[in-house]
Amino acid sequence: MDEIAETFQLQNVEQLRAVADPLRIRIFESLARQPMTATQVGDELNIPAPKAHYHVRELERIGLVRLVETRERGGILEKYYRAVARNLQAPPQLLQSSDPDEIAGAITEMFSNLSQNLLTALRHIGPEKGESFESYALALGGETIWMTPTEFQQTIKAASDLFKPYRERRGIEGEREAQVTIVGYDTQLATRDERDERDDERHAGRHEERPEEATMSSAQPRRARPVRVVGAVTYSRQELEQVVAAGQRLDLDVSGYLAFASDVTPDLIDRAIERLRYRGVLSARSDVREALRGKER
């Protein structure tokens, strides 16, 4: 059977949406390693055969998987499928030329699926089950970095290369399947609309401070603490009160799952949060949700 290409450039938003589904990515990766029937894919990934057949056919329909061989065995026609490449990439021109709402929907769906799967995994771990986080392949984190676009691309490639030895099963003790998602973006682009809006206000003369406002601002400066999260985060009342006590407010940017404890109040939200951006799932009381809407910019 023919060898496959190293990389396939996604050509449309429907293919991008397929990447948003972790199960379809697992199926794609299995078929990138070797040709298999849909039934064999189901056996390898421990999913029901009808479900495997459905997703394989959908991947074939949108052009990410192709039929490479048909065999007859015992009167049954076996169809073998193969991924079109080992890796998938979303080229910049696809993101730039597609409808922004469609792109946003695909990205939101990806993070929603990611956060739901992560939360499902977390629910199966806990002291009451006699298990610890260290017993499983679980990680969640993020940080702000400063680098040139070239350095950024080189770093992302280096990180991807680190995982190459682990992309196929080795059959060693303790080996488990894990999902890794790497996300990075230029924060200047993420805040461009807000900066343009402030510039427009200054040019229109609407941003002038009255003397008493300037004095108050100098005496009591507000410190917005940037917080960037990809994955899942939950804020308790105590955590938000600590932010207020430190004279800070949070500048939240969350992609995935964002939750606030049931005892968090709208007043506390107003005092603790300066700004909110989130893509994914929000869990909070209805009145807290309303207060958060006023923070979205």
N, C-alpha and C positions, 0 to 999 in steps of 0.2 A: 504494500500500500504506500502511496506517495507520502514523502516527508512534508511537513507543514511549515508555513512561514513562521518567522520568529515573532513578528508583530502585525496586528491588523488594526488599521485606523477606523474607528467607528464612523459611519457615514450618515446616520440620521438619529433623531431623538428616540425613536422606538428601540434602536439598538442600545442607546444610552440608558433607557429605562430597564432593559434586561440586566445591565450591569448593576442596577440598584437592588436587584433581588439576590440575596446571598446564596439561595439554593441554586439558582441558575448559574451563578458564578462557580459554585462547586461542581455542577454538572459539566460546565464548559472546561474547567481545569482537568476533570477526569478524562474527558474526550480529547484534551490536548496531549495527555500522556500516551494514550493508545486508542485505537478504534474499539468501540464496544457497541453492543445492542442496548436498547433502552432498558431491557430487563437486567442486563449485567450492570448498568449504571445504578439501577435501583438497589441491587444486591450490594454493591460496593459502598453506597452512601446510606444504606439502611433506610430506604424510603419505599413505600408501596409501589409496585410495578405500574399501576395506572397513572400515578402521579409522575413517575419518571418518564413514562411514554408521553404524557402531555407536555412536560417541559422540554423534552428533547425535540418534539415536533415544533414547538413554538420557537426554539432556538434555530431550527432548520428554516422555518418560515421567514425569519427576519435576517437570515444570512450569516449567522455566527457558527452554525454547524452544518455539515453537508453529509449526504449519504455517500459512502465510499465503496461499499461492497454489499452484495446480496447473496446469501447462501441458502440452499434448501437442505434441511436436515429433518429426517423422519416425517416428511410431508409438510413441514412447517417452514415458512419463509423467514429467514433471519436477516434483519437489516443492520448493518454496521455503520456507525456514524463517527465522524471525526471533527474536531474543532478546526476552524479555518486558520488558526495561528496559536502560538503558545501564550501570547500576551495580547491584551486589548489596550488601546489608547484612545482618548478623546482629543482630537486635534483642536487647536485654538480656533480654526476657521469654522468648525462645527458649532462651537459655543457662541461665536460672534455672529454667525449667519442665521441661527435658529431663533424662533420666537422666544423672547426672554421668559414668558410665562411657562412655556413648555420645559425650558431648561430648569427653571426654578422648581417646577413640579417634579422633574426627574431627580434633582438633587435632594429635595425634601423627602421624596419617597425612599431614597437611598439611606439617608440618616434616620428616617423613621424605622426602616427595617433593621438597621444596625442597632439602634437603641433598644428596640423591642427584643431582639435576640440577646443583647447584653443583659437586659433586665431579667429575661427568662433564665439565663445562666446564673445570675446572682441569686435568684430565688431558690436555687437548688443547692446553695452553699451557705453554711452557717454553723455556729457552735452547737446548735440544737441537733444538728445532723452528724456531729462529731467530725466535721471537716473544716479545713481552713483554706483561705485564699491561696496559700502557698502550694496546696495540693493540686492546683489547676493552672492552666495557661491563661491567666487573666491580667490585664494591665489597662490603666487609664491615666492619661496625663497630657500635658501640653505646656508650651512655653513660648515666649516671644524671643525671636532671634533677629540679628542684623547681618545681612549679607547681600551681595550683588545677585541679580537674576541668574548669572552664570554659575555662581557658587551654589545658589539654591538648587538649580537643576542637577549639578554635580552631586550634591549631598543626597537628593532624592534617589538618584541612580545608585549611589553607594549603599544607601539603606536597602534598596530593592535587591542589590547584589548579595547582601548579607543573608537574605532568605533563600537564595537559590539552592543551597545544599539540602533544604528541608521541604522542597516542593513536591517531593515524591516519598512515599512510604519507604522506610528502611527496615521495618520489622523488628525494631529494638524494644526492649521492655520499657513500659511507661510512655510510649509514643502515643500522642493524641492529636487529633485534627484541631487547628486553631485558625480563626479568621483575623487577619491583620489589615487595617485600613490606615493609610497615611494621607493626611490632609494638610495642605499649606496654602496660604493666600497672602497677597500683598495688602497690608492693613491700610495703606494710602488709598488704594482703590476702594476698599470697604467703607472708608469714611469720606470719600470724595463728594458725595451728594450733600452731606452735612457741611463740609467746608465751603462748598460753593454757595450754600444757602447763607452761611454766616457772612461770606464776602458780599453777597447781594444786599444783605441787611446793612452792612457798613456803608456800601456805596449809596444806598438809599437814605442814609442818615437816620436810620431807625435804631441804631445800636448805641446811641450816646447815653452815658450814665449821668444821672443827676449827681451833684456833689455829695449828697448824703448817701446815695447808693454806692458811690466810689469809696467813701470812707468805711461803710459797713463791709464792703467786699474786701478791703485791705485788712480790716481788723479780724474778719472771720472768713478766711479763704476756704473754699470748698475743694477738697481733694477727691478727685474721682479715681478709683483704683480699677485699672483694666483687668477684666477676668475673661479669658477665652477658654471655652470648653468644647471639645468634640467627644461626644459620648453621652454620659448621664451625670447629672448633678442635682442634689436636693439640699435646700436651705432650711435650717431650723430657725425658730424664733431666737434662740440664744445666739446663733451665728450672726444673724442680722443685727441684733442688739449690740454685739461686740463691734461690728463695723461702725455703727452710730457712735458708740462710746469712744472710738478711736478718732472721731472727727472726719470720717471718710464716707464716701458713697460709692457704690459699685457701678462700673461701666460694664454691663454684662453682654457677652456675645456667645451664644450657645447654639451649637448644631447637634441636635440629638434629642435628649430628654431633659426637660427642666421641671423641677417640682418644688413646691413650697409646703411646709408642714401645715397641718390644719389649724394651729394656734397662731399663725402669722396673720397680722391684721393689715388692712389697707393703709393705716397711718404709718405702720412700721415700713411698709413698702415705700411710701413716699419719702421717709427720712433716710432709708438705707440705700435706695437705688436711684442713680442719676439717669441712666439710660439702659434700654434693653433692646437687643436684637436676638431673635431666636428663629431657628428653622427646625421644625420637627414636632415634638409632642410637649404640651404644657399641662401640668397637673397642679391645680390650685383651686381654692374656694372661688365661688362666682364673684364675690366682692373684691377679692384679691386680683382676680383676672381683670376686672374693670380698672382697678388701680394700675395694673401693669400696662394696660393699653395706653395710658397717658405717658408711659415711659418709652414707648416704641418710637424710634426715630430713624 
